[in-house]
Amino acid sequence: MATFVLVPGAGHTAWCWHKVVPLLESAGHRVIALDLPGTGGNPSHAVKDLTLDVWAGYVADQLRQAEAPVLLAGHSRGGFVISEAAERAPETLAGLIYLTAIIPPPGQSLLEAAGYDPSIVPPIVDGCMEKFSDDVAIERFYHRCSAEDAAEACRHLYAEPYEPDRAPSGVTWERWGRVPRAYIECSDDKALDLASQQRKMQAAAPCDPVFTLDTDHSPFFCAPEALATAMLEIARQFAPAEAAA
């Protein structure tokens, strides 16, 4: 039995994992889906006070309280957050799972590491990105999802603080770099292109194992069973039952 700690991506809350959580739990694992400070059901900070350090410190605190072995998963922008948390608490982790996620080279910001298409980034108002429009979200995040799932996902989107995206990564190979890394890539992703973004980041920070899902940017909506299967296999490799016993 492992503990999965799940971190959502930009504009998303813990709700995005709602189809995957019961699949992992039914396989006997513990699951903690997090709302980062200032998002979703965690109003502990005002948006103007949110930084990458606040988010990473919060996740690291959750890792220290979780029952080992712990697998920390991050989707999209969440990859940047889980990397910073791993830098702070590498001793708590059996492994990291990057789900079509940003892997930050030391010293680079999320915007630099991802090479984001400017057309995806909403306008910035008072230090906060406005919510992704439904049209952009459906085209870039949910185009393989059912109409019902896409509409519900759009209703859960929130305005994202901009400051964490501009902060340089503080990860080091000595701490974050020593934690085993797995990657789940999505072949029909229109937010993070498979060849030019996902695989470029994997080349700079190799991951093993790597799974490829034939999905859009949101497999937790359009292919939760396939996503859970990949995550369970990663748990089998990173936190085998005999090691956890």
C-alpha positions as CSV (number, residue, x, y, z in Angstrom):
1,M,0.0,0.0,0.0
2,A,1.4,3.4,-1.0
3,T,0.1,6.9,-0.5
4,F,-0.5,8.9,-3.6
5,V,-0.4,12.7,-3.1
6,L,-2.0,14.4,-6.1
7,V,-1.3,18.0,-7.2
8,P,-3.4,19.6,-9.9
9,G,-2.3,21.9,-12.7
10,A,-2.9,25.5,-13.5
11,G,-6.4,26.7,-13.0
12,H,-7.5,23.3,-11.7
13,T,-8.4,22.1,-8.2
14,A,-8.2,18.7,-6.4
15,W,-11.6,18.0,-8.0
16,C,-9.9,17.1,-11.3
17,W,-8.8,13.8,-9.8
18,H,-12.2,12.7,-8.7
19,K,-12.5,9.8,-11.3
20,V,-9.0,8.5,-10.5
21,V,-9.0,8.6,-6.7
22,P,-11.5,5.7,-6.3
23,L,-9.6,3.6,-8.8
24,L,-6.4,4.0,-6.8
25,E,-8.2,3.4,-3.5
26,S,-9.9,0.3,-4.8
27,A,-6.5,-1.1,-5.5
28,G,-5.6,-0.7,-1.8
29,H,-3.7,2.6,-1.8
30,R,-4.2,5.7,0.2
31,V,-4.9,8.9,-1.9
32,I,-4.6,12.6,-0.9
33,A,-5.7,15.1,-3.6
34,L,-4.6,18.6,-2.7
35,D,-6.0,22.0,-3.2
36,L,-3.0,24.3,-3.2
37,P,-3.1,27.4,-0.9
38,G,-5.4,30.1,-2.3
39,T,-7.2,27.6,-4.6
40,G,-10.3,25.5,-4.5
41,G,-11.2,24.6,-1.0
42,N,-8.0,26.0,0.5
43,P,-8.5,29.8,1.1
44,S,-5.5,30.0,3.5
45,H,-3.7,32.7,1.4
46,A,-4.8,35.6,-0.6
47,V,-3.9,35.4,-4.3
48,K,-1.6,38.4,-4.0
49,D,0.5,36.5,-1.4
50,L,0.9,33.3,-3.3
51,T,4.4,32.3,-4.4
52,L,6.1,29.1,-5.6
53,D,7.7,28.8,-2.1
54,V,4.3,28.9,-0.4
55,W,2.9,26.2,-2.6
56,A,6.0,24.0,-2.4
57,G,6.3,24.4,1.4
58,Y,2.6,23.4,1.8
59,V,3.1,20.3,-0.3
60,A,6.3,19.4,1.5
61,D,4.4,19.6,4.8
62,Q,1.8,17.3,3.5
63,L,4.5,14.8,2.5
64,R,6.0,14.8,6.0
65,Q,2.6,13.9,7.4
66,A,1.7,11.2,4.9
67,E,2.2,7.5,5.5
68,A,5.1,6.0,3.6
69,P,5.8,5.0,1.0
70,V,4.7,8.2,-0.8
71,L,4.3,8.9,-4.5
72,L,3.9,12.5,-5.4
73,A,2.1,13.2,-8.7
74,G,1.7,16.5,-10.5
75,H,-0.2,17.4,-13.6
76,S,0.9,20.1,-16.0
77,R,2.0,23.1,-13.9
78,G,1.8,20.8,-10.9
79,G,5.1,19.2,-12.1
80,F,6.8,22.4,-11.2
81,V,5.3,22.4,-7.7
82,I,6.0,18.8,-6.9
83,S,9.7,19.3,-8.0
84,E,10.0,22.1,-5.5
85,A,8.4,20.1,-2.8
86,A,10.7,17.2,-3.5
87,E,13.7,19.5,-3.2
88,R,12.4,20.4,0.3
89,A,11.6,16.9,1.5
90,P,13.3,14.2,-0.7
91,E,13.6,11.8,2.2
92,T,9.8,11.5,2.3
93,L,9.4,10.2,-1.3
94,A,9.4,6.9,-3.0
95,G,9.0,8.6,-6.3
96,L,7.6,11.4,-8.4
97,I,5.0,11.1,-11.1
98,Y,4.9,13.7,-13.8
99,L,1.6,13.6,-15.7
100,T,2.1,15.6,-18.9
101,A,3.9,17.9,-16.6
102,I,6.5,20.6,-16.4
103,I,9.9,19.3,-15.3
104,P,12.0,22.4,-14.4
105,P,15.7,22.6,-15.0
106,P,17.5,24.2,-12.1
107,G,17.2,27.9,-12.2
108,Q,14.5,28.2,-14.9
109,S,11.0,29.5,-14.3
110,L,7.9,27.6,-15.3
111,L,7.4,29.9,-18.3
112,E,10.9,29.3,-19.5
113,A,10.9,25.6,-18.9
114,A,7.5,25.0,-20.7
115,G,8.0,27.4,-23.6
116,Y,4.3,28.1,-23.4
117,D,2.4,29.3,-26.4
118,P,1.4,32.9,-25.5
119,S,-2.1,32.3,-26.9
120,I,-2.8,29.9,-24.0
121,V,-2.0,32.3,-21.2
122,P,-5.0,34.4,-20.2
123,P,-4.6,38.2,-19.6
124,I,-2.9,39.2,-16.3
125,V,-5.0,41.4,-14.0
126,D,-3.7,42.5,-10.6
127,G,-1.0,39.8,-10.6
128,C,-3.5,37.0,-11.4
129,M,-4.2,35.3,-14.7
130,E,-7.9,35.5,-15.6
131,K,-9.6,32.2,-15.9
132,F,-9.1,30.2,-19.1
133,S,-12.0,30.8,-21.3
134,D,-14.2,27.8,-22.0
135,D,-13.3,27.9,-25.7
136,V,-9.5,27.8,-25.0
137,A,-9.9,25.2,-22.2
138,I,-11.9,22.8,-24.4
139,E,-9.6,23.2,-27.4
140,R,-6.4,22.9,-25.4
141,F,-7.2,20.8,-22.4
142,Y,-10.4,18.8,-23.0
143,H,-10.9,18.1,-26.7
144,R,-11.0,14.3,-26.1
145,C,-13.3,14.5,-23.2
146,S,-17.1,14.1,-23.3
147,A,-19.1,17.3,-23.7
148,E,-20.4,16.8,-20.2
149,D,-17.0,16.3,-18.6
150,A,-15.6,19.3,-20.5
151,A,-18.4,21.6,-19.4
152,E,-18.1,20.5,-15.8
153,A,-14.3,20.9,-15.9
154,C,-14.8,24.5,-17.2
155,R,-17.1,25.3,-14.3
156,H,-14.3,24.2,-11.9
157,L,-11.6,26.4,-13.4
158,Y,-10.2,29.3,-11.3
159,A,-8.1,32.3,-11.9
160,E,-4.4,31.4,-11.5
161,P,-1.8,33.5,-9.6
162,Y,0.9,34.6,-12.0
163,E,3.8,35.0,-9.6
164,P,4.7,31.3,-9.1
165,D,5.0,30.9,-12.9
166,R,7.8,33.6,-13.0
167,A,9.8,32.3,-10.0
168,P,13.1,30.5,-10.9
169,S,13.2,26.8,-10.0
170,G,15.2,26.1,-6.8
171,V,15.7,22.4,-7.5
172,T,19.1,20.7,-7.3
173,W,20.3,17.4,-8.6
174,E,21.6,16.6,-5.1
175,R,18.1,16.7,-3.5
176,W,15.2,16.7,-6.0
177,G,17.4,14.9,-8.6
178,R,17.9,11.9,-6.4
179,V,14.2,11.1,-6.2
180,P,13.1,8.5,-8.8
181,R,11.0,10.1,-11.6
182,A,8.3,8.6,-13.8
183,Y,6.5,10.3,-16.6
184,I,3.1,9.8,-18.1
185,E,3.0,11.5,-21.5
186,C,-0.1,12.2,-23.5
187,S,0.2,11.9,-27.3
188,D,-2.7,14.1,-28.3
189,D,-1.9,17.0,-25.9
190,K,-2.6,20.4,-27.3
191,A,-1.4,22.3,-24.2
192,L,2.1,20.6,-23.9
193,D,3.2,19.2,-27.2
194,L,4.5,15.7,-27.0
195,A,7.6,16.1,-29.1
196,S,8.7,19.7,-28.5
197,Q,7.7,20.1,-24.8
198,Q,7.0,16.8,-23.0
199,R,9.9,14.8,-24.5
200,K,12.3,17.8,-24.4
201,M,11.9,18.0,-20.7
202,Q,12.3,14.3,-20.3
203,A,15.5,14.4,-22.2
204,A,16.9,17.1,-19.8
205,A,15.7,15.1,-16.7
206,P,15.3,11.5,-17.7
207,C,12.4,9.5,-16.3
208,D,11.9,5.8,-15.9
209,P,9.4,4.4,-16.4
210,V,7.6,6.4,-19.1
211,F,4.0,5.6,-20.2
212,T,2.3,7.0,-23.2
213,L,-1.5,7.5,-23.2
214,D,-3.5,8.3,-26.3
215,T,-5.3,11.2,-24.7
216,D,-5.6,14.9,-24.5
217,H,-4.1,17.0,-21.7
218,S,-6.7,15.7,-19.2
219,P,-6.5,11.9,-19.0
220,F,-8.1,12.0,-15.5
221,F,-11.3,13.0,-17.4
222,C,-11.2,11.2,-20.7
223,A,-9.2,8.0,-19.7
224,P,-9.2,7.6,-16.0
225,E,-8.8,3.8,-16.1
226,A,-5.8,4.0,-18.3
227,L,-4.2,6.7,-16.1
228,A,-4.9,4.7,-13.0
229,T,-3.3,1.6,-14.5
230,A,-0.1,3.5,-15.3
231,M,0.0,5.0,-11.8
232,L,-0.5,1.6,-10.2
233,E,2.3,0.2,-12.3
234,I,4.6,3.1,-11.2
235,A,3.6,2.3,-7.6
236,R,4.5,-1.4,-8.2
237,Q,8.0,-0.3,-9.4
238,F,8.7,2.5,-7.0
239,A,7.0,1.1,-3.8
240,P,6.8,-2.7,-4.1
241,A,4.7,-4.4,-1.5
242,E,7.6,-6.1,0.1
243,A,9.4,-2.8,0.7
244,A,6.3,-1.2,2.2
245,A,5.6,-4.1,4.5
